[in-house]
Amino acid sequence: MKVSVLGGGAWGTALAHMLAGNRDQVLLWARSDATVAEVNATRSNAAYLPDIVLSERILATTDLRQACRADVILSVTPAQSFTKILQEIAPFRSGDTKLVLCSKGLDRDSGKLLHELAAGCVEKSSIYALSGPSFAIDVARGLPTAVALGAAGIDQAKALAEELAAPGFRIYATADLLGVETGGALKNVLALAVGIARGLQLGASAEAALIARGFAELSRIGVRLGARPETMVGLSGLGDLVLTCSSPQSRNFSYGMALARGGDLSGLPLAEGVHTAASALRLAREHDVEAPIIEAVSAVIGGTVTAPEAVQSLLARPLREEAPS
């Protein structure tokens, strides 16, 4: 299969590098002329993956028409620009081209998951979502990584998983497309919460409690939307949540730390949870799901409370059963 990757950031470049090990060529599309020139001329993308020598089998391009001449397209552009990229590839994409969603988040304007946005212009049978605990630098270095690939049917998920997997990159297939995307979107908001706890120096016990109670919120929302419970406790749910909440390598975790410290946030890398928080809270309320941690994070981002005030509001909540029957 011919494979193209849309997005010349860290994750897109890492995926292209990993995929290039199994095929003659992988096209990597980026908007930046400088990024394309650097990848092709020096086999590097220093701004995003310093010290990684990229595969000679990667061909970078700014030509979207060329990139869409593929059997499989991995969309790795930020979630908030997904609607735009959908519109841009529409004239060039073949009807039977598989579209793999590799970005994590809810659309800020509509509150929809990315596969819901794609359903308006792409056949449901051609939509996939790839998500799980995976730092770009680990994948680029060939370190062991496992992710989930969701699709409308298990057979199609298995077939593409076998096509895209690599020795150090295990892909587990599932027919729960919605669940794979839900876990990936909501964990970003919860990583902000744990980052805030780290920034306020609340201790490892508080961070562990936030991960556990945050996972409860993620699971409740996911299941209410129609996701399978087993997906929520799998790679794209619990697995991704644990990774994102455990290291400053996570942009959302780092952004949460900065929020807690009250510093200048303007120069920080994109943290998708910032854009997703309000949509996640709206989703929880629409489906009558209690989500106090997501609510607190949304309030901090919105500027209606400070990080310490948000923590106090969580601590002041009435005591309750851990898992009401």
Contacts in CASP RR format, 6 or more apart in sequence:
PFRMAT RR
TARGET T0000
AUTHOR 0000-0000-0000
METHOD contacts of the structure
MODEL  1
MKVSVLGGGAWGTALAHMLAGNRDQVLLWARSDATVAEVNATRSNAAYLP
DIVLSERILATTDLRQACRADVILSVTPAQSFTKILQEIAPFRSGDTKLV
LCSKGLDRDSGKLLHELAAGCVEKSSIYALSGPSFAIDVARGLPTAVALG
AAGIDQAKALAEELAAPGFRIYATADLLGVETGGALKNVLALAVGIARGL
QLGASAEAALIARGFAELSRIGVRLGARPETMVGLSGLGDLVLTCSSPQS
RNFSYGMALARGGDLSGLPLAEGVHTAASALRLAREHDVEAPIIEAVSAV
IGGTVTAPEAVQSLLARPLREEAPS
1 23 0 8 1.000
1 70 0 8 1.000
1 71 0 8 1.000
1 72 0 8 1.000
1 163 0 8 1.000
2 23 0 8 1.000
2 25 0 8 1.000
2 27 0 8 1.000
2 69 0 8 1.000
2 70 0 8 1.000
2 71 0 8 1.000
2 72 0 8 1.000
3 19 0 8 1.000
3 23 0 8 1.000
3 26 0 8 1.000
3 27 0 8 1.000
3 70 0 8 1.000
3 71 0 8 1.000
3 72 0 8 1.000
3 73 0 8 1.000
3 74 0 8 1.000
3 164 0 8 1.000
4 26 0 8 1.000
4 27 0 8 1.000
4 28 0 8 1.000
4 29 0 8 1.000
4 67 0 8 1.000
4 68 0 8 1.000
4 69 0 8 1.000
4 70 0 8 1.000
4 72 0 8 1.000
4 73 0 8 1.000
4 74 0 8 1.000
5 12 0 8 1.000
5 13 0 8 1.000
5 15 0 8 1.000
5 16 0 8 1.000
5 19 0 8 1.000
5 26 0 8 1.000
5 27 0 8 1.000
5 28 0 8 1.000
5 29 0 8 1.000
5 73 0 8 1.000
5 74 0 8 1.000
5 76 0 8 1.000
6 29 0 8 1.000
6 64 0 8 1.000
6 67 0 8 1.000
6 73 0 8 1.000
6 74 0 8 1.000
6 75 0 8 1.000
6 76 0 8 1.000
6 77 0 8 1.000
6 85 0 8 1.000
6 89 0 8 1.000
7 13 0 8 1.000
7 28 0 8 1.000
7 29 0 8 1.000
7 30 0 8 1.000
7 31 0 8 1.000
7 75 0 8 1.000
7 76 0 8 1.000
7 77 0 8 1.000
8 28 0 8 1.000
8 29 0 8 1.000
8 30 0 8 1.000
8 32 0 8 1.000
8 35 0 8 1.000
8 45 0 8 1.000
8 48 0 8 1.000
8 60 0 8 1.000
8 76 0 8 1.000
9 30 0 8 1.000
9 35 0 8 1.000
9 45 0 8 1.000
9 47 0 8 1.000
9 48 0 8 1.000
9 76 0 8 1.000
9 136 0 8 1.000
10 45 0 8 1.000
10 48 0 8 1.000
10 49 0 8 1.000
10 136 0 8 1.000
10 137 0 8 1.000
11 76 0 8 1.000
11 102 0 8 1.000
11 136 0 8 1.000
12 28 0 8 1.000
12 74 0 8 1.000
12 76 0 8 1.000
12 102 0 8 1.000
12 136 0 8 1.000
13 28 0 8 1.000
13 39 0 8 1.000
13 45 0 8 1.000
13 48 0 8 1.000
13 49 0 8 1.000
13 54 0 8 1.000
13 136 0 8 1.000
13 140 0 8 1.000
14 49 0 8 1.000
14 52 0 8 1.000
14 136 0 8 1.000
14 137 0 8 1.000
14 139 0 8 1.000
14 140 0 8 1.000
15 74 0 8 1.000
15 76 0 8 1.000
15 102 0 8 1.000
15 139 0 8 1.000
16 26 0 8 1.000
16 28 0 8 1.000
16 54 0 8 1.000
16 55 0 8 1.000
16 58 0 8 1.000
17 49 0 8 1.000
17 52 0 8 1.000
17 54 0 8 1.000
17 55 0 8 1.000
17 58 0 8 1.000
17 139 0 8 1.000
17 140 0 8 1.000
18 139 0 8 1.000
18 140 0 8 1.000
18 142 0 8 1.000
18 166 0 8 1.000
18 169 0 8 1.000
19 26 0 8 1.000
19 74 0 8 1.000
19 164 0 8 1.000
19 166 0 8 1.000
20 26 0 8 1.000
20 54 0 8 1.000
20 55 0 8 1.000
20 57 0 8 1.000
20 58 0 8 1.000
21 55 0 8 1.000
21 57 0 8 1.000
21 166 0 8 1.000
22 166 0 8 1.000
23 57 0 8 1.000
24 57 0 8 1.000
25 57 0 8 1.000
25 58 0 8 1.000
25 59 0 8 1.000
26 55 0 8 1.000
26 57 0 8 1.000
26 58 0 8 1.000
26 59 0 8 1.000
27 58 0 8 1.000
27 59 0 8 1.000
27 60 0 8 1.000
27 61 0 8 1.000
27 66 0 8 1.000
27 67 0 8 1.000
27 70 0 8 1.000
28 39 0 8 1.000
28 58 0 8 1.000
28 59 0 8 1.000
28 60 0 8 1.000
28 61 0 8 1.000
29 60 0 8 1.000
29 61 0 8 1.000
29 62 0 8 1.000
29 63 0 8 1.000
29 64 0 8 1.000
29 66 0 8 1.000
29 67 0 8 1.000
30 36 0 8 1.000
30 39 0 8 1.000
30 60 0 8 1.000
30 61 0 8 1.000
30 62 0 8 1.000
31 62 0 8 1.000
32 62 0 8 1.000
33 62 0 8 1.000
35 45 0 8 1.000
35 47 0 8 1.000
35 60 0 8 1.000
36 60 0 8 1.000
36 61 0 8 1.000
36 62 0 8 1.000
37 60 0 8 1.000
38 44 0 8 1.000
38 45 0 8 1.000
38 46 0 8 1.000
39 45 0 8 1.000
39 54 0 8 1.000
39 58 0 8 1.000
39 60 0 8 1.000
40 59 0 8 1.000
40 60 0 8 1.000
43 53 0 8 1.000
43 54 0 8 1.000
43 55 0 8 1.000
43 56 0 8 1.000
43 58 0 8 1.000
44 52 0 8 1.000
44 53 0 8 1.000
44 54 0 8 1.000
45 52 0 8 1.000
45 54 0 8 1.000
48 136 0 8 1.000
49 136 0 8 1.000
49 137 0 8 1.000
49 140 0 8 1.000
52 137 0 8 1.000
52 140 0 8 1.000
52 141 0 8 1.000
61 67 0 8 1.000
64 88 0 8 1.000
64 89 0 8 1.000
64 92 0 8 1.000
65 92 0 8 1.000
67 73 0 8 1.000
68 89 0 8 1.000
68 92 0 8 1.000
68 93 0 8 1.000
68 94 0 8 1.000
68 97 0 8 1.000
69 92 0 8 1.000
69 94 0 8 1.000
70 97 0 8 1.000
71 97 0 8 1.000
71 98 0 8 1.000
72 97 0 8 1.000
72 98 0 8 1.000
72 100 0 8 1.000
72 160 0 8 1.000
72 163 0 8 1.000
72 164 0 8 1.000
73 89 0 8 1.000
73 93 0 8 1.000
73 97 0 8 1.000
73 98 0 8 1.000
73 99 0 8 1.000
73 100 0 8 1.000
74 100 0 8 1.000
74 102 0 8 1.000
74 130 0 8 1.000
75 82 0 8 1.000
75 85 0 8 1.000
75 99 0 8 1.000
75 100 0 8 1.000
75 101 0 8 1.000
75 102 0 8 1.000
75 103 0 8 1.000
75 114 0 8 1.000
76 102 0 8 1.000
76 103 0 8 1.000
77 85 0 8 1.000
77 103 0 8 1.000
78 103 0 8 1.000
78 270 0 8 1.000
78 272 0 8 1.000
79 103 0 8 1.000
79 104 0 8 1.000
79 105 0 8 1.000
79 106 0 8 1.000
79 107 0 8 1.000
79 114 0 8 1.000
79 185 0 8 1.000
79 272 0 8 1.000
79 275 0 8 1.000
79 276 0 8 1.000
80 107 0 8 1.000
80 108 0 8 1.000
80 272 0 8 1.000
80 275 0 8 1.000
82 101 0 8 1.000
82 103 0 8 1.000
82 107 0 8 1.000
82 114 0 8 1.000
82 117 0 8 1.000
82 118 0 8 1.000
83 107 0 8 1.000
83 109 0 8 1.000
83 117 0 8 1.000
86 117 0 8 1.000
86 118 0 8 1.000
86 121 0 8 1.000
86 122 0 8 1.000
90 121 0 8 1.000
93 99 0 8 1.000
93 122 0 8 1.000
95 123 0 8 1.000
95 126 0 8 1.000
96 126 0 8 1.000
97 126 0 8 1.000
98 126 0 8 1.000
98 128 0 8 1.000
98 160 0 8 1.000
99 118 0 8 1.000
99 122 0 8 1.000
99 126 0 8 1.000
99 127 0 8 1.000
99 128 0 8 1.000
100 128 0 8 1.000
100 129 0 8 1.000
100 130 0 8 1.000
100 149 0 8 1.000
100 160 0 8 1.000
100 164 0 8 1.000
101 114 0 8 1.000
101 115 0 8 1.000
101 118 0 8 1.000
101 127 0 8 1.000
101 128 0 8 1.000
101 129 0 8 1.000
101 130 0 8 1.000
101 181 0 8 1.000
102 129 0 8 1.000
102 130 0 8 1.000
102 131 0 8 1.000
103 114 0 8 1.000
103 272 0 8 1.000
104 131 0 8 1.000
104 181 0 8 1.000
104 183 0 8 1.000
104 184 0 8 1.000
104 185 0 8 1.000
104 187 0 8 1.000
104 188 0 8 1.000
104 240 0 8 1.000
104 272 0 8 1.000
105 113 0 8 1.000
105 114 0 8 1.000
105 181 0 8 1.000
105 184 0 8 1.000
105 185 0 8 1.000
105 188 0 8 1.000
105 272 0 8 1.000
105 273 0 8 1.000
105 275 0 8 1.000
105 276 0 8 1.000
106 112 0 8 1.000
106 113 0 8 1.000
106 185 0 8 1.000
106 275 0 8 1.000
106 276 0 8 1.000
106 279 0 8 1.000
106 280 0 8 1.000
106 283 0 8 1.000
107 113 0 8 1.000
107 114 0 8 1.000
107 117 0 8 1.000
107 279 0 8 1.000
108 275 0 8 1.000
108 276 0 8 1.000
108 278 0 8 1.000
108 279 0 8 1.000
110 117 0 8 1.000
111 279 0 8 1.000
111 282 0 8 1.000
111 283 0 8 1.000
113 178 0 8 1.000
113 181 0 8 1.000
113 182 0 8 1.000
113 185 0 8 1.000
114 129 0 8 1.000
114 181 0 8 1.000
115 127 0 8 1.000
115 129 0 8 1.000
115 177 0 8 1.000
115 178 0 8 1.000
115 181 0 8 1.000
118 127 0 8 1.000
119 127 0 8 1.000
124 152 0 8 1.000
125 151 0 8 1.000
125 152 0 8 1.000
125 156 0 8 1.000
127 151 0 8 1.000
127 152 0 8 1.000
127 177 0 8 1.000
128 149 0 8 1.000
128 150 0 8 1.000
128 151 0 8 1.000
128 156 0 8 1.000
128 157 0 8 1.000
128 160 0 8 1.000
128 177 0 8 1.000
129 149 0 8 1.000
129 150 0 8 1.000
129 151 0 8 1.000
129 177 0 8 1.000
129 180 0 8 1.000
129 181 0 8 1.000
130 147 0 8 1.000
130 148 0 8 1.000
130 149 0 8 1.000
130 150 0 8 1.000
130 164 0 8 1.000
130 171 0 8 1.000
130 180 0 8 1.000
131 147 0 8 1.000
131 148 0 8 1.000
131 180 0 8 1.000
131 181 0 8 1.000
131 183 0 8 1.000
131 184 0 8 1.000
131 235 0 8 1.000
131 236 0 8 1.000
131 237 0 8 1.000
131 240 0 8 1.000
132 146 0 8 1.000
132 147 0 8 1.000
132 148 0 8 1.000
132 184 0 8 1.000
132 235 0 8 1.000
132 236 0 8 1.000
132 237 0 8 1.000
132 239 0 8 1.000
132 240 0 8 1.000
132 243 0 8 1.000
133 145 0 8 1.000
133 146 0 8 1.000
133 147 0 8 1.000
133 235 0 8 1.000
133 239 0 8 1.000
133 240 0 8 1.000
133 242 0 8 1.000
133 243 0 8 1.000
133 244 0 8 1.000
134 145 0 8 1.000
134 147 0 8 1.000
134 240 0 8 1.000
134 243 0 8 1.000
135 243 0 8 1.000
135 247 0 8 1.000
135 249 0 8 1.000
135 250 0 8 1.000
137 249 0 8 1.000
138 145 0 8 1.000
139 145 0 8 1.000
139 169 0 8 1.000
142 166 0 8 1.000
142 168 0 8 1.000
142 169 0 8 1.000
143 168 0 8 1.000
144 168 0 8 1.000
144 170 0 8 1.000
145 168 0 8 1.000
145 169 0 8 1.000
145 170 0 8 1.000
146 169 0 8 1.000
146 170 0 8 1.000
146 171 0 8 1.000
146 172 0 8 1.000
146 235 0 8 1.000
147 169 0 8 1.000
147 170 0 8 1.000
147 171 0 8 1.000
147 172 0 8 1.000
147 235 0 8 1.000
147 236 0 8 1.000
148 171 0 8 1.000
148 172 0 8 1.000
148 173 0 8 1.000
148 174 0 8 1.000
148 180 0 8 1.000
148 231 0 8 1.000
148 234 0 8 1.000
148 235 0 8 1.000
148 236 0 8 1.000
149 157 0 8 1.000
149 160 0 8 1.000
149 161 0 8 1.000
149 164 0 8 1.000
149 171 0 8 1.000
149 172 0 8 1.000
149 173 0 8 1.000
149 174 0 8 1.000
149 180 0 8 1.000
150 157 0 8 1.000
150 173 0 8 1.000
150 174 0 8 1.000
150 175 0 8 1.000
150 176 0 8 1.000
150 177 0 8 1.000
150 180 0 8 1.000
151 157 0 8 1.000
151 160 0 8 1.000
151 173 0 8 1.000
151 174 0 8 1.000
151 175 0 8 1.000
151 177 0 8 1.000
152 175 0 8 1.000
152 177 0 8 1.000
153 175 0 8 1.000
154 173 0 8 1.000
154 174 0 8 1.000
154 175 0 8 1.000
157 173 0 8 1.000
157 174 0 8 1.000
157 175 0 8 1.000
158 173 0 8 1.000
160 173 0 8 1.000
161 171 0 8 1.000
161 172 0 8 1.000
161 173 0 8 1.000
164 171 0 8 1.000
165 171 0 8 1.000
172 235 0 8 1.000
174 180 0 8 1.000
174 228 0 8 1.000
174 231 0 8 1.000
176 227 0 8 1.000
176 228 0 8 1.000
176 231 0 8 1.000
178 222 0 8 1.000
178 225 0 8 1.000
178 226 0 8 1.000
178 227 0 8 1.000
179 222 0 8 1.000
179 225 0 8 1.000
179 226 0 8 1.000
179 227 0 8 1.000
179 228 0 8 1.000
179 231 0 8 1.000
179 232 0 8 1.000
179 236 0 8 1.000
179 237 0 8 1.000
180 231 0 8 1.000
180 236 0 8 1.000
181 236 0 8 1.000
182 218 0 8 1.000
182 221 0 8 1.000
182 222 0 8 1.000
182 225 0 8 1.000
182 227 0 8 1.000
182 232 0 8 1.000
183 218 0 8 1.000
183 222 0 8 1.000
183 227 0 8 1.000
183 231 0 8 1.000
183 232 0 8 1.000
183 236 0 8 1.000
183 237 0 8 1.000
183 240 0 8 1.000
183 241 0 8 1.000
184 236 0 8 1.000
184 237 0 8 1.000
184 240 0 8 1.000
185 276 0 8 1.000
185 280 0 8 1.000
186 217 0 8 1.000
186 218 0 8 1.000
186 221 0 8 1.000
186 222 0 8 1.000
186 276 0 8 1.000
186 280 0 8 1.000
186 294 0 8 1.000
187 218 0 8 1.000
187 237 0 8 1.000
187 240 0 8 1.000
187 241 0 8 1.000
187 244 0 8 1.000
187 245 0 8 1.000
188 244 0 8 1.000
188 252 0 8 1.000
188 271 0 8 1.000
188 272 0 8 1.000
188 273 0 8 1.000
188 276 0 8 1.000
189 252 0 8 1.000
189 273 0 8 1.000
189 276 0 8 1.000
189 277 0 8 1.000
189 280 0 8 1.000
189 294 0 8 1.000
189 297 0 8 1.000
189 298 0 8 1.000
190 210 0 8 1.000
190 211 0 8 1.000
190 214 0 8 1.000
190 215 0 8 1.000
190 217 0 8 1.000
190 218 0 8 1.000
190 241 0 8 1.000
190 244 0 8 1.000
190 245 0 8 1.000
190 293 0 8 1.000
190 294 0 8 1.000
190 297 0 8 1.000
191 241 0 8 1.000
191 244 0 8 1.000
191 245 0 8 1.000
191 250 0 8 1.000
191 252 0 8 1.000
191 253 0 8 1.000
191 256 0 8 1.000
191 273 0 8 1.000
192 252 0 8 1.000
192 253 0 8 1.000
192 255 0 8 1.000
192 256 0 8 1.000
192 259 0 8 1.000
192 271 0 8 1.000
192 273 0 8 1.000
192 274 0 8 1.000
192 277 0 8 1.000
192 297 0 8 1.000
192 300 0 8 1.000
192 301 0 8 1.000
193 210 0 8 1.000
193 214 0 8 1.000
193 256 0 8 1.000
193 293 0 8 1.000
193 296 0 8 1.000
193 297 0 8 1.000
194 207 0 8 1.000
194 210 0 8 1.000
194 211 0 8 1.000
194 245 0 8 1.000
194 253 0 8 1.000
195 207 0 8 1.000
195 245 0 8 1.000
195 252 0 8 1.000
195 253 0 8 1.000
195 254 0 8 1.000
195 255 0 8 1.000
195 256 0 8 1.000
195 257 0 8 1.000
195 259 0 8 1.000
195 260 0 8 1.000
196 256 0 8 1.000
196 257 0 8 1.000
196 259 0 8 1.000
196 260 0 8 1.000
196 297 0 8 1.000
196 300 0 8 1.000
196 307 0 8 1.000
196 310 0 8 1.000
196 311 0 8 1.000
197 203 0 8 1.000
197 206 0 8 1.000
197 207 0 8 1.000
197 210 0 8 1.000
197 260 0 8 1.000
197 311 0 8 1.000
198 207 0 8 1.000
198 253 0 8 1.000
198 256 0 8 1.000
198 257 0 8 1.000
198 260 0 8 1.000
199 256 0 8 1.000
199 257 0 8 1.000
199 260 0 8 1.000
199 261 0 8 1.000
200 260 0 8 1.000
200 307 0 8 1.000
200 308 0 8 1.000
200 311 0 8 1.000
202 311 0 8 1.000
207 245 0 8 1.000
210 245 0 8 1.000
210 293 0 8 1.000
211 241 0 8 1.000
211 242 0 8 1.000
211 245 0 8 1.000
213 293 0 8 1.000
214 241 0 8 1.000
214 293 0 8 1.000
214 294 0 8 1.000
215 232 0 8 1.000
215 237 0 8 1.000
215 238 0 8 1.000
215 241 0 8 1.000
217 284 0 8 1.000
217 289 0 8 1.000
217 290 0 8 1.000
217 291 0 8 1.000
217 292 0 8 1.000
217 293 0 8 1.000
217 294 0 8 1.000
218 232 0 8 1.000
218 237 0 8 1.000
218 241 0 8 1.000
219 229 0 8 1.000
219 232 0 8 1.000
219 233 0 8 1.000
220 289 0 8 1.000
220 290 0 8 1.000
220 291 0 8 1.000
221 280 0 8 1.000
221 283 0 8 1.000
221 284 0 8 1.000
221 287 0 8 1.000
221 289 0 8 1.000
221 291 0 8 1.000
222 232 0 8 1.000
223 229 0 8 1.000
223 232 0 8 1.000
224 287 0 8 1.000
224 288 0 8 1.000
224 289 0 8 1.000
225 283 0 8 1.000
225 287 0 8 1.000
231 237 0 8 1.000
232 238 0 8 1.000
243 250 0 8 1.000
244 250 0 8 1.000
244 252 0 8 1.000
244 253 0 8 1.000
245 253 0 8 1.000
246 253 0 8 1.000
247 253 0 8 1.000
248 254 0 8 1.000
248 257 0 8 1.000
251 268 0 8 1.000
251 269 0 8 1.000
251 270 0 8 1.000
251 271 0 8 1.000
251 272 0 8 1.000
252 271 0 8 1.000
252 272 0 8 1.000
252 273 0 8 1.000
252 274 0 8 1.000
254 268 0 8 1.000
254 269 0 8 1.000
254 271 0 8 1.000
255 265 0 8 1.000
255 268 0 8 1.000
255 271 0 8 1.000
255 273 0 8 1.000
255 274 0 8 1.000
256 271 0 8 1.000
258 265 0 8 1.000
258 268 0 8 1.000
259 265 0 8 1.000
259 300 0 8 1.000
259 301 0 8 1.000
259 307 0 8 1.000
260 307 0 8 1.000
262 307 0 8 1.000
274 301 0 8 1.000
277 294 0 8 1.000
277 297 0 8 1.000
277 298 0 8 1.000
277 301 0 8 1.000
278 298 0 8 1.000
278 301 0 8 1.000
278 302 0 8 1.000
280 291 0 8 1.000
280 294 0 8 1.000
280 298 0 8 1.000
281 291 0 8 1.000
281 294 0 8 1.000
281 295 0 8 1.000
281 298 0 8 1.000
284 290 0 8 1.000
284 291 0 8 1.000
284 294 0 8 1.000
284 295 0 8 1.000
292 314 0 8 1.000
292 317 0 8 1.000
293 314 0 8 1.000
296 305 0 8 1.000
296 310 0 8 1.000
296 311 0 8 1.000
296 313 0 8 1.000
296 314 0 8 1.000
297 310 0 8 1.000
299 305 0 8 1.000
299 310 0 8 1.000
300 306 0 8 1.000
300 307 0 8 1.000
300 310 0 8 1.000
305 313 0 8 1.000
END
